[in-house]
């Protein structure tokens, strides 16, 4: 009997603008939470696209670590 399962063939679906919007709203609507962090590798949009759109909507965006953005 194998100790590992076979490698999954299915790739996870990348998150969309709607998913990002939901994540940001959920974080910023929680009492005492004034930031959100996302992993860019999980999103279908480029870092540049996300930063431009977020800044247009009033967010401050900081590259916190490779592949991670912090929204304030």
Helices and strands as residue ranges (DSSP letters): H 17-28, E 36-39, G 40-42, H 47-56, E 61-65, E 68-71
